Amino acid sequence: MIKISLTFFLTLVTLAPAHGFGDLGHKMVAAIAWQRLTPSAKQNVQRILGAGKKSFVNASVWADHIKGNRHFNYLKPMHYVNMPKDARLYERRRDCRKDQCVVQAIETFSQRLASRQAQNKKLALRMVIHLLADIHQPLHAGLRADRGGNLYQVRYQGKPLSLHKLWDHHLVKRLNLDWRESHRLMRHTPKFELATPAVWAQESHQITVHSVYRVKENGVVSGEYLSLADEIVRRRIQQGGWRLAMWLNKIWSLQ
């Protein structure tokens, strides 16, 4: 019988595929966006995906659920962009090797949606819906040195886990909302700047550098840290939902 050391086992766990904001966060972003789509955008969404809000929300998690399918392996690098710690700006040549990163993927799939001739718009729309949420999860534009927090361990509720998993799953659950209640996050919230995928990545990277690593490696996640993280997660989901709507509205207003 082969014995596997604890260290090796933890490495395997931390390198497992990461799901930005988890299913709950992705569905919350999509539900917020649906409320702000123009009639024209909703018509295009329904033409591509069929039905209405439920199909739109379900489409937000498709890209994570097919990660085990080898036919879609080429999509895996498109969920994130890792940058040097001291980087203030996203640099395509440095940060997006072979254009396989979340920034360029959003641009590419958006161009496919805007084109009248392009094929497979269903995949393109699913990816845009999903990646708009991913890029607003700070560690999906994290540090290259630890693979976006996947190699950085912390302790939460008495158990070890990667910093990336903490931000992907556990912090979203702390909002204590079902995705159907996500409209509550947008109450009294001002409009955000639409900007570009590069800017969204830069925002996430700066949040990562200045706030996400305030917990020491192998350290216990404190109540103070959770309070800070709660505000960040809430705002990034708000921004992701609002921007997803405005981004799709813009794509289909140009046709």
ZAROFI-968343 format. One record per residue (C-alpha): x, y, z; residue in one letter. Coordinates in steps of 0.05 Angstrom, whole numbers, plus 5000, padded with zeros to 4 digits. Layout:
X	Y	Z	aa
X	Y	Z	A
...
REM end
This chain:
X	Y	Z	aa
5000	5000	5000	M
5027	5068	4980	I
5032	5119	5037	K
5018	5192	5021	I
5047	5244	5068	S
5002	5297	5097	L
5042	5352	5062	T
5033	5319	4994	F
4959	5308	5007	F
4949	5381	5025	L
4985	5401	4962	T
4938	5360	4920	L
4878	5392	4954	V
4903	5463	4945	T
4917	5452	4871	L
4847	5428	4857	A
4808	5471	4807	P
4785	5536	4838	A
4715	5562	4829	H
4712	5638	4833	G
4661	5658	4885	F
4632	5587	4883	G
4564	5571	4854	D
4528	5617	4903	L
4570	5678	4886	G
4565	5666	4811	H
4490	5660	4815	K
4484	5723	4857	M
4524	5762	4805	V
4480	5736	4749	A
4415	5749	4787	A
4436	5821	4800	I
4454	5830	4727	A
4388	5801	4701	W
4350	5857	4736	Q
4389	5910	4698	R
4390	5881	4628	L
4356	5922	4574	T
4298	5889	4537	P
4343	5881	4476	S
4397	5847	4517	A
4345	5800	4549	K
4319	5782	4480	Q
4389	5764	4457	N
4402	5724	4521	V
4338	5685	4511	Q
4353	5673	4438	R
4420	5642	4457	I
4404	5606	4522	L
4329	5597	4518	G
4277	5614	4572	A
4294	5671	4619	G
4324	5688	4686	K
4334	5616	4709	K
4373	5597	4647	S
4415	5660	4654	F
4431	5645	4727	V
4446	5571	4713	N
4492	5591	4656	A
4536	5628	4707	S
4562	5563	4737	V
4570	5521	4673	W
4644	5539	4665	A
4662	5510	4733	D
4619	5448	4726	H
4653	5425	4661	I
4724	5431	4687	K
4729	5355	4691	G
4712	5347	4618	N
4777	5341	4578	R
4743	5372	4517	H
4741	5437	4554	F
4812	5436	4584	N
4831	5495	4540	Y
4784	5539	4581	L
4817	5527	4648	K
4871	5583	4644	P
4816	5633	4626	M
4788	5637	4696	H
4844	5679	4726	Y
4905	5722	4715	V
4964	5720	4762	N
5007	5782	4768	M
5072	5802	4804	P
5060	5830	4873	K
5086	5900	4856	D
5046	5905	4792	A
4999	5965	4790	R
4975	5955	4719	L
4956	5894	4679	Y
5006	5881	4623	E
4982	5834	4569	R
5050	5808	4547	R
5074	5796	4618	R
5011	5771	4652	D
4971	5735	4598	C
5014	5681	4565	R
4987	5662	4496	K
4927	5706	4513	D
4901	5651	4559	Q
4875	5691	4619	C
4810	5720	4645	V
4822	5790	4617	V
4833	5769	4545	Q
4780	5714	4550	A
4726	5765	4568	I
4748	5807	4509	E
4749	5748	4461	T
4682	5718	4480	F
4650	5787	4481	S
4674	5799	4410	Q
4642	5732	4390	R
4576	5755	4421	L
4579	5821	4384	A
4593	5788	4317	S
4535	5770	4272	R
4575	5715	4238	Q
4608	5681	4298	A
4590	5610	4317	Q
4578	5578	4385	N
4550	5639	4420	K
4521	5596	4475	K
4591	5578	4500	L
4613	5651	4492	A
4555	5677	4533	L
4564	5625	4587	R
4637	5644	4593	M
4624	5719	4595	V
4572	5711	4650	I
4619	5668	4690	H
4684	5706	4679	L
4654	5773	4698	L
4645	5743	4768	A
4712	5709	4768	D
4751	5773	4753	I
4717	5808	4812	H
4740	5755	4861	Q
4805	5787	4884	P
4848	5724	4882	L
4829	5711	4810	H
4877	5769	4796	A
4923	5747	4852	G
4997	5735	4861	L
5036	5692	4812	R
5082	5669	4869	A
5028	5628	4904	D
4981	5615	4846	R
4928	5663	4868	G
4928	5641	4940	G
4921	5567	4924	N
4989	5553	4957	L
4976	5598	5017	Y
4946	5561	5076	Q
4904	5592	5132	V
4861	5565	5188	R
4786	5579	5187	Y
4736	5550	5238	Q
4791	5505	5264	G
4809	5474	5196	K
4865	5487	5146	P
4847	5510	5077	L
4876	5552	5021	S
4866	5627	5022	L
4836	5620	4953	H
4783	5571	4976	K
4766	5617	5035	L
4751	5673	4986	W
4717	5629	4934	D
4668	5595	4980	H
4667	5609	5054	H
4664	5685	5053	L
4606	5687	5004	V
4566	5641	5050	K
4576	5692	5106	R
4530	5740	5069	L
4474	5693	5091	N
4435	5704	5027	L
4404	5658	4976	D
4419	5680	4905	W
4345	5695	4897	R
4354	5748	4951	E
4414	5781	4916	S
4372	5842	4899	H
4380	5861	4972	R
4454	5874	4959	L
4437	5929	4910	M
4395	5971	4956	R
4421	6042	4963	H
4482	6023	4920	T
4508	6076	4872	P
4524	6061	4800	K
4594	6037	4787	F
4643	6055	4732	E
4638	6004	4676	L
4711	6008	4656	A
4746	5948	4622	T
4768	5877	4640	P
4839	5902	4649	A
4815	5953	4701	V
4773	5901	4736	W
4835	5856	4742	A
4876	5914	4768	Q
4823	5929	4821	E
4823	5856	4844	S
4899	5854	4846	H
4904	5916	4889	Q
4852	5889	4937	I
4892	5825	4940	T
4957	5860	4956	V
4930	5910	5006	H
4875	5870	5041	S
4871	5796	5026	V
4939	5779	5055	Y
4926	5811	5122	R
4921	5741	5150	V
4988	5708	5161	K
5006	5644	5125	E
4982	5585	5168	N
4950	5637	5214	G
4880	5638	5242	V
4828	5680	5206	V
4807	5732	5257	S
4741	5767	5268	G
4771	5833	5246	E
4795	5801	5181	Y
4726	5772	5168	L
4693	5840	5178	S
4739	5870	5126	L
4729	5811	5079	A
4653	5815	5086	D
4653	5886	5059	E
4700	5869	5002	I
4660	5808	4980	V
4594	5846	4984	R
4621	5903	4941	R
4655	5859	4890	R
4591	5818	4879	I
4553	5884	4872	Q
4603	5910	4822	Q
4606	5844	4784	G
4530	5841	4776	G
4522	5914	4756	W
4580	5910	4707	R
4557	5845	4676	L
4491	5877	4659	A
4522	5941	4632	M
4573	5900	4592	W
4520	5857	4558	L
4476	5918	4547	N
4534	5952	4512	K
4550	5891	4469	I
4479	5887	4442	W
4469	5962	4435	S
4523	5962	4382	L
4489	5913	4336	Q
REM end
